[in-house]
Amino acid sequence: YNFIPSGIGFPRIGKSVTVYPNPASNRIFIRTETSVVGNSLRIVDFSGRAVFSCVTNKPFMEICTDTWATGLYTVIVNDGEEQSVSQLLIRR
């Protein structure tokens, strides 16, 4: 079988973070509620290697994904007490 995902939709991480488009190719956008500003944001590839990390400093972020390999990534937002996780597909 050859499985080719055609879309994952617009995943919501918890109630306060949205990652789009998904699947993505050259860039992604992350929108957060104001209360999430200051949280840790990390994106890891399938092998667990971090490809992006930061502390959120504004409610809207644009992240360039040009150099990321095609594949499945995990978006992790951590507020120190809880961790929210979502999947992201990079497709060329």
Secondary structure, DSSP 8 states (H G I E B T S, - for coil): -----------EETTTEEEESSSBSSEEEEEE-GGGTT-EEEEE-TTS-EEEEEE--SSEEEEE-TTS-SEEEEEEEE-SS-EEEEEEEE--
